[in-house]
Amino acid sequence: MPFVAIVGRPNVGKSTLFNRILGKRQAIVEDIDGVTRDRNYAAASWLDREFTLVDTGGLDPLVEEGLFTLTREQAMVAIEEADLILFVVDTRSGIAPADDEVAKILRRTDKPVLLVANKSESKAGELEASDFYRLGLGEVYPISAIHGSGVADLLDVLISNLPEKEIVPEVEHDMRVAVIGKPNTGKSTLVNRVLGHERVLVSDIPGTTADTVDSLVERNGKRYLLVDTAGVRRKARVTGAIEHFSVLRTLNAVERCHVCLLLVDSSEGLVDQDLRIAGLVNEAGRGLVVCLNKWDLVEKDHRTFDETVKDIREKLFFYPGVPVISISGLTGMRVEKVFEVVDKVYQDARKELTTRQVNDTLEKAIEGHQPHLVRGQRLKFYYATQVGTNPPRFVIFTNRPKDIKDHYTRYIERVFREEHGFAGSPVRLIFKRGREDRHK
């Protein structure tokens, strides 16, 4: 998907516009306790045209200290990554010196820039927005992000300026596997080890960005399309920011795959950036396998691997029982084992339970731990059915769907996993209001 970056100086309403464009759509990085709550990017769409929306911190080129330095670097990376830029200004406060400086930066880009005059709620505001033509960026689009006026017209112009969709050649395969992870974890090394010169059947198939390459490999009679995101690289002048925004390159790969291989540097263990990426995979509903790469370089004893797995699973609690495998892309150690693990995760994610199995499992959960009381009345669960796979999705009918606490939802999910597996795959439980007599 193309990238659309929202930039501008602080307090002009960038995040308000970000949320307005998303509407009720959930941002990709979910509010899961223990996961970095970074809502700087999300998948968005307008009139069936999909794009990745990037919100940035305040860009003030005139400030050279503190957090402003980091947010400026992040904004500069977003501009560099973007296919289209929304430059947001504040109609009420008029043109500020920082607006002039940002405009100078944007005039030097060869990318489409839409100048968005926010807080133009009234007719007078729309007239004041015309002052921003002086910035030399062409048409000015007056909107009110908080009220929504003008946003639909802005989005019409936005999608008309996005690059044409790339047509990716259809390649016959059994499964798409994305190789993801933060920079310098050995993704390229692993992909090259897997491919080998004699194993390449199809290579250099264009992906959705210039930095992904799809390669088709065959193992044990199955064809895997590897979606390689190894093109992400640090750039000297934006070292800190590129670490933060490199996750944007991962979005397309995650959306396109069935199972993700999250490469973790064994010498570092699972760090915040890995958690952020795992959060993307979970929100997208994809299967996950954690590969501890460079394991051959780790000093270890008989307890090291078990302790490392325990630590990873505690941090990735939203992927209970996630498979963890130690490998070395450089030497090839246990690389072939990865395909067996990927197959198991994919098959579990596609598992279809009978209605009898679903309701027997729900009944077992209720018997093991009675639902909590709500204002003196106990929750009742009437019936459940599976409504989808990859990830497995179950609808459970109850008398009070909005009163079910998170801890009880996690408990029911744990029982389903104990009975039926689903290791490495998200499990979605959807609670809906129902009546007891409806399901007799």
C-alpha positions in Angstrom: 0.0 0.0 0.0 1.2 3.6 -0.6 2.3 5.7 2.3 0.5 9.0 3.2 2.4 11.1 5.8 0.7 13.8 7.9 3.2 16.5 8.8 3.2 20.0 10.3 4.3 22.0 13.3 3.0 21.1 16.8 -0.7 21.6 17.8 -2.2 22.1 14.3 -4.5 19.1 14.6 -2.4 16.3 12.9 -3.6 13.6 15.2 -7.2 14.8 15.0 -7.1 14.5 11.3 -5.4 11.1 11.6 -8.2 9.8 13.7 -10.9 11.5 11.6 -9.6 9.7 8.4 -9.5 6.4 10.3 -13.0 6.9 11.6 -14.0 3.8 13.7 -11.3 1.7 12.1 -8.9 0.2 14.7 -5.3 1.4 14.3 -2.9 -1.4 13.5 -0.9 -1.2 16.7 -3.5 -2.3 19.3 -3.8 -1.2 22.9 -2.5 -4.4 24.4 -1.0 -4.1 27.9 2.7 -4.7 27.7 3.0 -3.7 24.0 4.3 -0.4 23.0 1.2 1.8 22.4 2.5 3.5 19.3 -0.4 4.7 17.1 1.7 6.6 14.6 0.6 4.4 11.6 -2.5 2.6 10.5 -4.2 1.0 7.5 -6.8 3.3 6.0 -9.0 3.3 3.0 -11.3 5.7 1.0 -13.6 4.6 -1.8 -12.0 1.1 -1.8 -8.5 2.6 -2.2 -6.2 1.5 0.6 -3.2 3.3 1.9 -1.0 3.4 5.0 -1.6 6.6 7.0 1.4 7.9 9.0 1.0 10.5 11.8 4.1 12.4 12.9 5.2 14.5 15.8 5.4 18.2 15.5 7.9 19.3 12.8 9.6 22.6 13.8 12.9 23.0 11.9 13.7 26.1 14.0 14.1 24.2 17.2 17.3 22.3 17.7 17.0 20.7 21.2 15.4 18.0 23.2 12.5 15.9 21.9 12.0 18.2 19.0 15.2 16.9 17.4 13.9 13.3 17.5 10.4 14.2 16.3 11.9 16.2 13.5 14.0 13.3 12.4 11.0 11.0 12.5 9.0 13.5 10.4 11.8 13.7 7.9 11.9 10.0 7.6 8.1 9.9 7.1 8.5 12.5 4.3 11.2 10.4 2.7 9.1 7.2 2.9 5.8 8.8 1.8 4.1 8.6 -1.6 2.0 11.7 -0.7 2.2 14.3 2.1 -0.6 16.1 3.9 0.9 19.3 5.3 -1.4 20.5 8.0 -1.5 24.2 9.1 -3.7 26.1 11.6 -6.1 28.6 10.1 -6.8 30.3 13.4 -3.2 31.1 14.2 -2.2 32.0 10.6 1.2 31.4 9.0 4.0 30.8 11.6 7.7 30.9 10.9 7.8 27.1 11.3 5.2 26.7 8.6 7.5 28.7 6.2 10.4 26.4 7.1 8.3 23.2 6.6 7.0 24.5 3.3 10.6 25.1 2.1 11.4 21.4 2.9 8.3 20.2 1.1 8.9 22.3 -2.0 12.2 20.5 -2.5 10.5 17.1 -2.6 9.2 15.5 -5.9 6.1 14.1 -4.2 2.6 15.4 -4.2 1.8 17.7 -1.2 -1.7 18.7 -0.2 -1.8 21.8 2.0 -4.5 21.3 4.6 -5.8 24.4 6.4 -7.3 22.9 9.6 -9.7 24.6 12.0 -11.6 26.3 9.1 -15.0 25.7 10.7 -16.7 28.9 9.5 -16.9 30.8 6.3 -14.5 33.3 7.8 -12.1 30.5 8.5 -12.3 29.4 4.9 -11.4 32.9 3.8 -8.5 33.0 6.2 -7.3 29.7 4.8 -6.5 31.5 1.5 -3.6 33.2 3.2 -1.7 30.0 3.0 -1.4 30.2 -0.8 1.7 32.4 0.1 3.5 29.2 1.1 3.8 28.3 -2.6 2.5 24.8 -2.4 -0.5 25.2 -4.7 -4.1 24.5 -3.8 -5.2 25.0 -0.1 -7.8 22.6 1.3 -9.8 24.1 4.2 -11.1 21.5 6.6 -12.2 21.0 10.2 -10.6 17.8 11.4 -12.6 17.9 14.7 -16.0 18.4 13.0 -15.2 16.5 9.8 -16.1 19.3 7.3 -14.1 19.2 4.1 -12.4 15.9 5.0 -14.3 13.9 2.4 -13.3 16.3 -0.4 -9.7 16.2 0.8 -9.7 12.4 0.7 -11.1 12.4 -2.9 -8.2 14.5 -3.9 -5.8 12.4 -1.9 -6.7 9.1 -3.6 -6.6 10.7 -7.0 -3.0 11.7 -6.4 -1.8 8.3 -5.1 0.4 6.2 -7.4 -1.3 3.6 -9.5 -1.7 0.2 -8.0 1.1 -2.1 -8.9 0.0 -5.4 -10.5 1.9 -8.2 -8.8 2.2 -11.3 -11.0 0.1 -14.2 -9.7 2.4 -17.0 -8.7 1.1 -20.4 -7.7 2.0 -21.2 -4.1 0.6 -23.0 -1.0 1.5 -20.4 1.6 2.9 -16.8 1.9 5.5 -16.4 4.6 6.8 -12.9 5.6 10.3 -12.6 7.0 10.1 -9.6 9.3 12.0 -8.0 12.1 13.9 -4.9 13.1 17.1 -4.0 11.1 20.2 -6.1 11.4 18.7 -9.3 12.7 19.9 -11.4 9.7 16.8 -11.4 7.5 18.8 -11.3 4.3 21.1 -14.0 5.5 18.2 -16.3 6.3 16.5 -15.7 3.0 19.6 -16.4 1.1 20.3 -19.5 3.1 16.8 -20.8 2.4 16.9 -20.0 -1.3 20.4 -21.1 -2.3 21.1 -20.7 -6.0 19.7 -24.1 -7.0 16.5 -23.5 -5.0 15.3 -20.3 -6.6 12.3 -21.0 -8.8 11.0 -17.4 -9.1 12.8 -14.4 -7.9 12.6 -10.6 -8.0 8.8 -10.5 -8.2 7.9 -6.9 -7.4 6.1 -6.5 -4.1 4.0 -3.6 -2.9 7.1 -1.5 -2.1 10.5 -1.2 -3.6 12.1 -2.8 -0.6 10.3 -6.1 -0.6 11.2 -9.0 -2.8 9.1 -12.2 -3.2 10.8 -15.5 -3.9 9.2 -18.9 -4.5 10.8 -21.9 -2.8 9.8 -25.5 -2.6 10.2 -27.8 0.4 8.7 -31.2 1.0 6.3 -30.9 -1.9 5.0 -27.5 -0.9 5.6 -24.1 -2.5 6.2 -21.2 -0.2 6.3 -17.6 -1.4 8.8 -15.8 0.9 8.0 -12.1 1.3 11.4 -10.6 2.3 11.5 -7.2 4.0 15.3 -7.2 4.3 15.5 -4.0 2.3 15.1 -1.9 5.4 18.4 -0.3 6.3 19.6 2.4 8.7 20.6 5.7 7.3 23.4 7.6 9.0 21.6 10.9 9.4 18.4 9.4 10.7 19.6 6.5 12.7 17.2 6.9 15.6 14.2 7.7 13.4 14.7 4.9 10.9 14.5 2.4 13.7 11.1 3.9 14.6 9.7 4.1 11.1 11.2 0.9 9.6 8.1 -0.8 10.9 6.2 0.9 8.1 8.0 -1.3 5.6 6.7 -4.3 7.5 3.0 -3.4 7.1 2.6 -4.5 3.5 4.4 -7.8 4.1 2.3 -8.7 7.1 -1.0 -7.9 5.3 0.1 -10.1 2.3 1.2 -13.2 4.2 -0.3 -16.2 6.1 2.5 -16.7 8.6 5.2 -14.3 9.8 8.7 -15.3 10.8 9.8 -12.7 13.4 13.6 -12.8 13.4 15.1 -11.8 16.8 18.7 -11.2 17.5 19.6 -13.9 20.0 22.3 -11.7 21.6 19.6 -9.0 22.4 16.5 -11.0 23.1 13.1 -9.7 22.4 13.1 -5.8 22.6 10.5 -3.1 22.3 10.8 -2.9 18.5 10.1 -6.6 18.2 7.0 -6.2 20.4 5.8 -3.4 18.2 6.2 -5.6 15.1 4.5 -8.6 16.8 1.6 -6.2 17.7 1.2 -5.5 13.9 1.1 -9.2 13.2 -1.5 -9.9 15.9 -3.7 -7.0 14.8 -3.6 -8.3 11.2 -4.6 -11.7 12.5 -1.6 -13.6 11.1 0.3 -16.6 12.4 3.6 -16.0 14.1 6.8 -17.9 14.6 9.7 -16.4 16.5 13.2 -17.3 15.2 16.1 -16.7 17.5 18.7 -16.0 14.9 22.5 -16.0 15.4 22.0 -18.7 18.1 25.4 -20.1 17.2 27.0 -17.0 18.6 25.3 -17.1 22.0 27.2 -18.4 25.1 24.8 -20.9 26.6 24.3 -23.7 29.0 21.5 -26.3 29.2 19.1 -23.7 30.7 19.7 -20.8 28.3 17.1 -21.8 25.6 14.3 -22.6 28.0 14.8 -19.4 29.9 14.9 -17.4 26.7 11.7 -19.0 25.5 10.0 -18.3 28.8 11.0 -14.7 28.6 9.7 -14.3 25.0 6.4 -15.9 25.8 5.9 -13.7 28.8 6.4 -10.7 26.7 4.3 -12.1 23.8 1.4 -13.1 26.1 -1.0 -12.1 23.4 0.4 -15.0 21.4 0.1 -17.8 24.0 2.4 -20.7 23.3 4.0 -19.0 20.3 6.5 -21.3 18.7 10.1 -20.3 19.3 13.0 -21.9 17.3 16.7 -21.2 17.6 18.4 -21.0 14.2 21.5 -19.6 12.4 20.9 -18.2 9.0 24.6 -18.1 8.5 25.4 -21.7 9.2 22.0 -23.1 8.3 21.4 -24.6 11.8 17.8 -25.7 12.1 16.7 -23.5 9.1 14.9 -26.4 7.5 13.0 -27.0 10.8 11.4 -23.6 10.3 9.2 -24.9 7.5 7.8 -27.7 9.7 6.9 -25.1 12.4 5.4 -22.7 9.8 3.2 -25.6 8.4 1.9 -26.4 11.9 1.0 -22.8 12.7 -0.8 -22.4 9.3 -2.7 -25.6 9.7 -3.8 -24.7 13.2 -4.9 -21.2 12.0 -7.1 -22.9 9.4 -8.6 -25.5 11.7 -12.4 -25.7 11.6 -14.2 -27.1 14.6 -17.7 -28.5 14.5 -20.4 -26.7 16.3 -20.5 -29.5 18.8 -16.8 -29.1 19.5 -17.1 -25.4 20.0 -20.0 -25.7 22.4 -18.4 -28.5 24.4 -15.3 -26.4 24.8 -17.4 -23.4 25.9 -19.3 -25.6 28.4 -16.0 -26.9 29.8 -14.7 -23.4 30.3 -17.9 -22.4 32.1 -17.8 -25.4 34.4 -14.1 -24.8 35.2 -14.7 -21.2 36.1 -18.2 -19.7 36.5 -18.7 -16.3 34.9 -18.6 -13.2 37.2 -21.6 -11.4 38.6 -22.8 -8.2 37.1 -24.9 -6.1 39.4 -25.8 -9.2 41.4 -26.7 -11.3 38.3 -24.5 -13.9 36.7 -23.5 -13.7 33.1 -25.0 -16.4 30.9 -23.5 -18.0 27.8 -26.0 -19.7 25.5 -24.3 -20.9 22.4 -21.2 -20.5 20.3 -20.1 -21.2 16.7 -17.0 -20.8 14.6 -17.4 -18.1 11.9 -14.0 -18.0 10.3 -10.4 -19.2 10.1 -6.9 -17.7 9.7 -7.3 -16.5 12.4 -9.9 -18.7 14.1 -13.0 -16.6 15.0 -15.8 -17.7 17.3 -19.1 -16.0 18.1 -20.4 -16.5 21.6 -24.0 -15.5 22.4 -24.6 -14.2 25.8 -27.1 -12.1 27.8 -24.6 -9.3 28.6 -21.9 -9.0 25.8 -20.7 -5.6 27.0 -20.1 -6.7 30.6 -17.6 -9.5 29.9 -14.3 -8.6 31.5 -11.0 -9.0 29.7 -9.7 -11.6 32.2 -12.7 -13.9 31.5 -12.3 -13.5 27.7 -8.6 -14.5 28.1 -9.7 -17.5 30.3 -12.1 -18.8 27.6 -9.4 -18.3 25.0 -7.0 -20.3 27.1 -9.4 -23.2 27.3 -10.0 -23.2 23.6 -6.2 -23.3 23.1 -5.7 -26.1 25.6 -8.4 -28.2 23.8 -7.6 -27.4 20.2 -4.1 -25.9 19.8 -3.9 -22.7 17.8 -0.3 -22.0 19.0 1.1 -19.1 17.1 -2.2 -17.9 15.8 -4.5 -15.2 17.2 -7.9 -16.4 18.4 -10.8 -13.9 18.1 -13.8 -14.3 20.5 -16.8 -12.1 19.5 -19.5 -11.8 22.0 -23.1 -11.0 20.8 -26.4 -10.6 22.6 -28.6 -13.7 22.3 -31.5 -15.4 24.0 -31.5 -18.8 25.6 -34.6 -20.1 23.9 -33.2 -19.1 20.5 -30.6 -21.8 20.6 -32.5 -24.7 22.1 
